[in-house]
Amino acid sequence: MLAADMPGSVELTQRDRAMLGGDRGEAAAVAMRILVTMAGVYGADRLLDIEGAHIDGCLYHGDSGVDFAELLVAGGGRVHVPTTLNVGGLDLLHPEEFAGTAERRAKALRLMECYEEMGCRTIWTCAPYQTTPRPAFGQQVAWAESNAIVFANSVLGARTHRYGDFIDICAAITGRAPAVGLHLEQNRRGQVVFDLRSLPPALRSASWLLPAIGYLVGERCGNRIPVLLGLEQANEDGLKALGAAAASSGAVALFHAVGITPEAPTLEASLGGQDAEEWIEIDVSDLRAGLESLSTAPGAAEAGARAGVDLAIDVVALGSPHFSPREFSELLPLVERHPPAGSVEFVVCTNRLSLDELERRGSLDRLRSLGVRVVVDTCVVVAPILRTPAGGVLMTNSGKFAHYAPGNVGFDVVFGSLAECVRSAQAGRLWRDAELWP
């Protein structure tokens, strides 16, 4: 029996029932069955129309993902709304960057091909909001990939619940999603206020500190919706980094930065006219704790206060979320002044549109000549890209890389500013700018 036929089940339109009955083919019927079942799990009483989707299921984690995609392709699966793709398991433009087995390569490639066959846009990036026409304020979408979800909800003001593998493509094929969670206005009210106004203005506007703030916010608020006071000077790349870190350390899918994000012109608006459930004052000691939590290598966090810690750096990895053209414009002059040592692997992950921009500027050849590997379509923490054996120390300015690298690629991590990453790569040892650290 279909979930739609059970007592107390999800209310379906005539079009929904037609899809369930196979009027749009077997793949759409399968997708609708899954959506209806998951809507019941979520507690939704109906489905709603979406206008776009972003798919995370195109990244190879195992055979089940390939089997499911093959099932949809065989059933005539085609996306019903404009749909973009998250990172895959390969850099398709530079296959030599892959360092895994031939079997894994073949399966990752087949999975990516399946999603292309279903009509998805092959941008292969975790930051679709910086490469493609973006969803508008209030627009309903079904996005997967944690940092993309939080950016869509928080910075763009679009509406998406947290989606993961399989249900994301089901929403894209049917053009429908459960009417639940952050799709609904009443569930988007801020709950926990993080007051950053006691921090010196220079710290609040320092983009390299925003991942630490995001990580701290995620740890302390869990799956509640945070409201951030005092970030009026943050730029888009900084908000991108903050959201990615908050979604990594917690379950943050929406934050309200008062005075910046669309639903938070004022504190009162961000709280929906109600009182905050909790008010947390963030001072320099909290920020320092956030920075320290992003480093796992012995002595790395303490080196912020004293530059005497001697720690070898094996890898510098940047670009999670994927590097933007603006971030590359900041990186290139630093690397030209301080090129990485031959003993340090230096990798930057980005998307194809950013790569095209680098090529137009003539910057790509300059970066490569200086020893910087620029990888597209994928990411070093989800695919075998690094050539350095696991067990060493990886340095990054990404809160998301810092969170996932120890478990995913087996490196201890040092978090630092972009300048610190570049100078450390040149020295082959941890270099700290003592003036940066609070």
C-alpha positions as MATLAB code, in Angstrom:
seq = 'MLAADMPGSVELTQRDRAMLGGDRGEAAAVAMRILVTMAGVYGADRLLDIEGAHIDGCLYHGDSGVDFAELLVAGGGRVHVPTTLNVGGLDLLHPEEFAGTAERRAKALRLMECYEEMGCRTIWTCAPYQTTPRPAFGQQVAWAESNAIVFANSVLGARTHRYGDFIDICAAITGRAPAVGLHLEQNRRGQVVFDLRSLPPALRSASWLLPAIGYLVGERCGNRIPVLLGLEQANEDGLKALGAAAASSGAVALFHAVGITPEAPTLEASLGGQDAEEWIEIDVSDLRAGLESLSTAPGAAEAGARAGVDLAIDVVALGSPHFSPREFSELLPLVERHPPAGSVEFVVCTNRLSLDELERRGSLDRLRSLGVRVVVDTCVVVAPILRTPAGGVLMTNSGKFAHYAPGNVGFDVVFGSLAECVRSAQAGRLWRDAELWP';
ca = [
       0.000    0.000    0.000;
       1.254    3.464   -0.858;
       1.841    5.900    1.992;
      -0.629    8.215    0.248;
      -3.410    5.645    0.754;
      -2.894    5.218    4.493;
      -5.076    6.967    7.100;
      -3.725   10.351    8.133;
      -1.392   10.413    5.157;
      -0.033   13.292    3.108;
      -2.559   15.259    1.091;
      -1.806   14.869   -2.611;
      -2.885   16.795   -5.664;
      -4.267   15.160   -8.764;
      -0.882   15.690  -10.442;
       0.893   13.998   -7.521;
      -1.383   10.986   -7.763;
      -0.856   10.800  -11.507;
       2.895   10.635  -10.955;
       2.408    7.939   -8.337;
       0.388    6.026  -10.899;
       3.170    6.157  -13.465;
       1.805    8.812  -15.833;
       5.285   10.410  -16.045;
       7.185    7.152  -16.121;
       8.637    4.722  -13.631;
      11.371    7.025  -12.290;
       8.876    9.769  -11.427;
       6.659    7.181   -9.728;
       9.584    5.928   -7.650;
      10.575    9.484   -6.774;
       7.035   10.374   -5.732;
       6.710    7.260   -3.565;
       9.894    8.204   -1.747;
       8.810   11.825   -1.321;
       5.412   10.867    0.072;
       6.989    8.423    2.500;
       9.566   10.973    3.644;
       6.892   13.650    3.989;
       5.162   11.341    6.446;
       8.426   10.823    8.330;
       8.932   14.599    8.511;
       5.365   15.120    9.701;
       4.335   17.126    6.625;
       0.661   17.102    5.672;
       1.201   18.142    2.055;
       3.788   18.737   -0.657;
       4.704   22.075   -2.207;
       6.054   23.158   -5.589;
       9.755   23.953   -5.877;
      11.465   26.062   -8.519;
      14.953   24.597   -8.360;
      17.159   21.926   -6.802;
      20.806   21.275   -5.952;
      21.897   17.638   -5.791;
      24.432   16.106   -3.390;
      23.771   12.507   -4.411;
      26.142   12.795   -7.379;
      29.139   12.297   -5.062;
      30.282    8.683   -4.911;
      30.179    7.198   -1.398;
      29.395    3.610   -2.331;
      27.537    1.317   -4.699;
      24.067    2.204   -3.397;
      24.319    5.687   -4.898;
      25.223    4.319   -8.305;
      22.499    1.666   -8.132;
      19.836    4.245   -7.279;
      20.930    6.629  -10.027;
      20.979    3.784  -12.550;
      17.445    2.841  -11.473;
      16.208    6.369  -12.121;
      17.962    6.594  -15.485;
      16.530    3.258  -16.573;
      13.081    4.503  -15.559;
      13.364    7.574  -17.771;
      14.198    9.966  -14.954;
      14.479   13.646  -15.957;
      14.578   16.645  -13.669;
      11.427   18.780  -13.725;
      13.022   22.003  -12.409;
      16.408   23.691  -13.010;
      18.846   21.490  -11.103;
      22.535   21.931  -10.344;
      25.053   19.362   -9.169;
      27.292   19.370   -6.124;
      30.889   18.149   -6.228;
      31.495   14.729   -7.707;
      34.203   12.205   -7.008;
      36.459   13.282   -9.904;
      37.948   16.366  -11.513;
      36.583   15.631  -14.971;
      38.675   18.350  -16.634;
      41.920   17.149  -15.077;
      41.634   13.351  -14.628;
      45.302   13.172  -13.677;
      44.403   14.781  -10.339;
      42.634   11.613   -9.165;
      44.743    9.448   -6.857;
      42.342    6.565   -6.176;
      41.838    3.122   -7.641;
      40.625    2.446  -11.161;
      37.474    0.821   -9.753;
      36.602    3.872   -7.660;
      37.276    6.150  -10.609;
      34.929    4.145  -12.831;
      32.106    4.133  -10.285;
      32.470    7.826   -9.466;
      32.430    8.639  -13.177;
      29.361    6.507  -13.851;
      27.488    8.197  -11.024;
      28.299   11.648  -12.403;
      27.211   10.523  -15.881;
      23.857    9.320  -14.543;
      23.002   12.717  -13.122;
      24.027   14.400  -16.340;
      21.742   12.003  -18.236;
      18.862   13.104  -16.005;
      19.249   16.687  -17.232;
      21.073   18.227  -14.283;
      23.356   21.196  -14.888;
      26.942   19.965  -14.564;
      28.512   22.770  -12.563;
      29.945   20.296   -9.984;
      30.302   22.721   -7.106;
      29.397   23.003   -3.432;
      28.894   26.749   -3.960;
      26.194   26.934   -6.662;
      25.129   30.311   -5.320;
      28.336   31.826   -6.720;
      28.189   30.252  -10.170;
      24.627   30.242  -11.420;
      21.424   32.302  -11.382;
      20.511   32.315   -7.726;
      17.132   31.608   -6.138;
      15.314   34.772   -5.188;
      14.086   35.830   -1.788;
      11.141   33.644   -0.755;
      11.612   31.169   -3.616;
      11.027   27.509   -2.721;
      13.898   25.165   -3.657;
      15.192   21.754   -2.597;
      18.903   22.062   -1.963;
      21.286   19.486   -0.554;
      24.913   20.089    0.605;
      25.068   21.673    4.044;
      26.864   24.912    3.192;
      24.647   25.512    0.144;
      21.541   25.016    2.272;
      22.622   27.514    4.888;
      23.683   30.075    2.257;
      20.415   29.775    0.323;
      18.340   30.214    3.463;
      20.459   32.821    5.217;
      22.120   35.038    2.621;
      19.639   34.732   -0.254;
      16.467   34.301    1.782;
      15.305   31.377   -0.347;
      13.423   28.514    1.316;
      14.840   25.002    1.594;
      14.748   22.259    4.183;
      17.868   20.173    4.864;
      18.015   17.563    2.103;
      20.470   14.765    1.506;
      21.202   12.003   -0.957;
      18.291   10.385   -2.842;
      15.521   12.692   -1.647;
      17.214   15.625   -3.407;
      16.914   14.050   -6.867;
      13.382   12.853   -6.055;
      12.370   16.461   -5.446;
      14.090   17.560   -8.659;
      12.325   14.899  -10.769;
       8.864   15.593   -9.359;
       9.217   19.336   -8.781;
       7.745   18.770   -5.331;
       9.013   18.749   -1.736;
       7.489   18.144    1.709;
       5.896   21.292    3.162;
       7.941   21.169    6.324;
      10.755   22.809    8.249;
      12.397   25.874    6.757;
      10.077   25.841    3.763;
       7.481   27.329    6.131;
       7.631   30.904    7.394;
       6.640   30.013   10.948;
       9.725   27.795   11.319;
      12.260   30.444   10.287;
      12.212   32.602   13.412;
      15.561   33.159   15.126;
      15.933   31.500   18.525;
      19.417   32.088   19.938;
      21.106   35.500   19.848;
      24.893   35.619   19.578;
      25.919   39.154   20.480;
      29.328   39.925   18.929;
      29.231   43.664   19.535;
      31.720   43.571   22.412;
      34.404   42.268   20.035;
      36.686   44.976   18.614;
      35.372   46.146   15.218;
      38.579   44.952   13.520;
      37.873   41.399   14.672;
      34.230   41.507   13.651;
      35.214   42.571   10.130;
      38.131   40.132    9.751;
      36.944   37.581    7.189;
      39.437   34.963    8.369;
      37.768   34.890   11.789;
      34.279   34.219   10.458;
      34.803   30.429   10.211;
      35.762   30.429   13.900;
      32.638   32.409   14.745;
      30.546   30.045   12.649;
      32.092   26.986   14.281;
      31.417   28.413   17.721;
      27.823   29.223   16.772;
      27.228   25.712   15.436;
      28.622   24.081   18.565;
      26.477   26.168   20.892;
      23.149   26.279   19.104;
      22.880   22.786   17.600;
      19.845   22.750   15.323;
      18.323   25.972   16.630;
      18.344   29.111   14.477;
      21.024   31.615   15.494;
      20.779   35.394   15.267;
      24.110   37.229   14.916;
      24.516   40.800   16.119;
      27.554   42.807   15.060;
      28.492   41.387   11.639;
      27.374   44.326    9.519;
      30.702   44.485    7.651;
      30.858   40.825    6.597;
      31.127   40.223    2.845;
      29.596   37.356    0.883;
      32.673   35.121    0.995;
      32.884   35.684    4.734;
      29.242   34.723    5.211;
      29.859   31.682    3.010;
      32.713   30.589    5.280;
      30.724   31.279    8.448;
      27.729   29.273    7.291;
      29.853   26.332    6.153;
      31.567   26.135    9.534;
      28.288   26.447   11.463;
      26.727   23.675    9.382;
      29.773   21.467   10.069;
      29.968   21.836   13.852;
      26.195   21.927   14.353;
      23.034   21.421   12.352;
      22.665   25.043   11.298;
      20.610   25.433    8.135;
      19.653   29.087    8.624;
      21.180   32.024   10.468;
      20.060   35.621   10.684;
      22.863   38.204   10.538;
      21.082   41.371   11.644;
      21.397   44.135    9.076;
      22.658   41.794    6.355;
      20.441   38.809    5.682;
      17.061   39.402    4.016;
      14.891   38.330    6.934;
      16.884   40.238    9.534;
      16.750   43.994    8.887;
      16.339   44.374   12.658;
      16.765   42.172   15.705;
      13.025   42.211   16.279;
      12.357   41.025   12.731;
      14.899   38.212   13.035;
      13.149   36.949   16.196;
       9.701   37.221   14.649;
       8.651   39.744   17.275;
       9.262   37.282   20.119;
      11.867   37.037   22.851;
      15.084   35.113   22.274;
      15.233   31.673   23.847;
      18.841   32.350   24.801;
      21.201   35.333   24.604;
      24.927   34.577   24.342;
      27.550   37.316   24.662;
      30.660   36.488   22.626;
      33.939   38.024   23.800;
      37.564   37.618   22.791;
      38.051   34.570   25.003;
      35.124   32.832   23.263;
      36.584   33.699   19.882;
      39.944   32.323   20.925;
      38.244   29.090   22.004;
      36.545   28.900   18.621;
      39.867   29.298   16.862;
      41.505   26.650   19.031;
      38.718   24.151   18.335;
      39.524   24.346   14.615;
      43.075   23.004   15.078;
      43.928   19.446   16.071;
      47.699   19.396   15.459;
      49.675   19.456   18.720;
      50.568   23.012   19.722;
      48.866   24.611   16.721;
      46.220   26.513   18.652;
      48.665   27.812   21.246;
      50.835   29.182   18.453;
      48.279   31.912   17.970;
      49.478   33.528   21.155;
      53.160   32.660   20.803;
      54.971   32.175   17.549;
      57.595   29.793   18.919;
      55.852   26.477   18.232;
      57.770   24.487   15.610;
      55.378   22.395   13.534;
      55.986   20.956   10.073;
      53.259   21.604    7.483;
      52.752   18.913    4.826;
      49.658   20.158    2.970;
      47.851   23.445    2.499;
      44.262   22.930    1.281;
      41.899   25.790    0.468;
      38.477   26.035   -1.114;
      35.734   24.542    1.004;
      33.335   25.940   -0.011;
      34.863   26.348   -3.449;
      37.107   29.373   -3.955;
      35.551   32.375   -5.682;
      37.303   34.716   -8.144;
      37.564   37.316   -5.367;
      39.337   34.816   -3.116;
      41.765   33.930   -5.920;
      42.515   37.618   -6.433;
      43.559   37.745   -2.779;
      45.553   34.513   -2.979;
      47.636   35.152   -6.107;
      49.711   38.130   -4.904;
      50.391   36.350   -1.618;
      51.666   33.245   -3.411;
      53.760   35.336   -5.806;
      55.514   36.928   -2.833;
      55.728   33.672   -0.883;
      55.687   30.632   -3.200;
      55.193   27.251   -1.508;
      58.160   25.036   -0.772;
      58.518   21.960   -2.934;
      57.937   19.776    0.109;
      54.450   21.223    0.729;
      51.454   20.134   -1.333;
      49.316   23.207   -2.056;
      45.779   22.541   -3.383;
      42.872   24.900   -4.052;
      39.409   23.554   -4.899;
      37.101   25.619   -7.073;
      34.421   25.458   -9.733;
      34.593   25.652  -13.507;
      33.365   29.231  -13.790;
      36.075   30.418  -11.418;
      38.586   28.366  -13.404;
      37.447   30.071  -16.614;
      37.910   33.449  -14.950;
      41.427   32.500  -13.842;
      42.275   31.470  -17.392;
      40.919   34.739  -18.833;
      43.032   36.729  -16.409;
      46.136   34.653  -17.082;
      46.218   33.766  -13.388;
      45.873   30.002  -13.718;
      49.254   29.466  -15.368;
      50.875   31.786  -12.835;
      49.445   29.828   -9.904;
      50.468   26.501  -11.400;
      53.973   27.726  -12.162;
      54.303   28.612   -8.482;
      53.348   25.116   -7.364;
      49.621   25.582   -6.678;
      47.294   22.804   -7.850;
      43.858   24.095   -8.856;
      41.254   21.323   -8.753;
      37.664   21.569  -10.025;
      34.517   19.416   -9.822;
      35.477   17.848   -6.495;
      37.103   18.403   -3.100;
      40.078   16.991   -1.197;
      38.012   15.770    1.774;
      35.574   13.717   -0.326;
      37.806   12.338   -3.091;
      41.342   10.910   -3.287;
      43.120   14.042   -4.511;
      46.008   14.520   -2.076;
      49.276   12.867   -3.004;
      50.877   13.320    0.402;
      50.502   10.196    2.577;
      48.031   10.536    5.437;
      49.315   11.087    8.940;
      50.868   14.524    8.516;
      49.590   18.059    9.090;
      47.188   19.916    6.803;
      46.740   23.683    7.113;
      43.628   25.506    5.911;
      41.598   28.684    6.263;
      38.375   26.681    5.872;
      36.320   25.784    8.918;
      34.722   22.964    6.943;
      38.064   21.476    5.882;
      39.278   21.814    9.474;
      36.264   19.879   10.734;
      36.323   17.022    8.228;
      39.985   16.529    7.306;
      41.045   14.504   10.383;
      38.301   11.924    9.887;
      38.081   11.953    6.091;
      41.700   12.167    4.969;
      43.661   11.312    8.105;
      45.558   14.560    8.666;
      45.898   16.644   11.785;
      44.727   20.174   11.056;
      45.952   23.698   11.619;
      43.519   26.543   11.027;
      44.811   29.973   10.061;
      44.317   33.020    7.894;
      44.974   32.900    4.173;
      48.249   34.775    4.676;
      49.306   32.352    7.411;
      48.558   29.388    5.141;
      50.671   30.856    2.326;
      53.585   31.821    4.562;
      53.509   28.411    6.259;
      53.587   26.686    2.865;
      56.645   28.705    1.915;
      58.444   27.910    5.167;
      57.325   24.295    5.383;
      56.694   25.088    9.051;
      53.830   26.758   10.861;
      54.063   30.541   10.520;
      51.842   32.728   12.652;
      51.096   36.423   12.446;
      50.900   37.230   16.163;
      49.143   40.521   15.436;
      46.178   38.704   13.899;
      45.391   36.517   16.852;
      43.276   37.971   19.675;
];
